[in-house]
Amino acid sequence: MARRIFKPRWQLPHLSLKDALFIGFCALFAVLVRVFFRIKLRISGRSMLPTVFFLMLARGSVSYPFAAIFAGLLAGSAAMFVGFAKQGPMVLLQYFLVAAVIDGLALLLPGRFRHPVWSGLTGALAGFSKFFSDYARNFLIGMDATVNLQLSLIEGAGAALFGLLAGLLLPVVLRRLRAYGVIV
């Protein structure tokens, strides 16, 4: 039996198989809901509702510190393979930014996904992160800076509204999952 000489100061907690499967479930459903409901509503930011909801569900139900980032990277990879909007790696960046906002706020405010106000605020900020990915995409294709800013703000505001709705749904769903014993 080998002894470990070096002890790291900070180590991530171990991820159980049940938690890993739940993170994968949330990532898969974040993509599948977008695939099955590809209805042209012409409402800006409507795709943020399932994205923010399932990434926040992954973070709110699993005690692992970077659960939303893992779910976001899995969902972004799956969306890239499916070919959403022909954006390529930019769709991975979009999922990662949303997940990073969710995990960042979850680390700053632990246990706040049970309260509708904090959960709604987190959802709105996560939805508004679409502003940055849209701005970067439009900048890369050479759009005028003023038009790019205005268009990205409109997209970000719509995404923030749908993120707020997803955040308001989350405490109810988490309460039901805890009551039925699906999550601890």
Summary of the structure (lengths in Angstrom):
residues: 184
radius of gyration: 17.4
end to end distance: 34.9
largest distance: 64.3
contacts: 594
relative contact order: 0.15
helix: 73%
strand: 0%
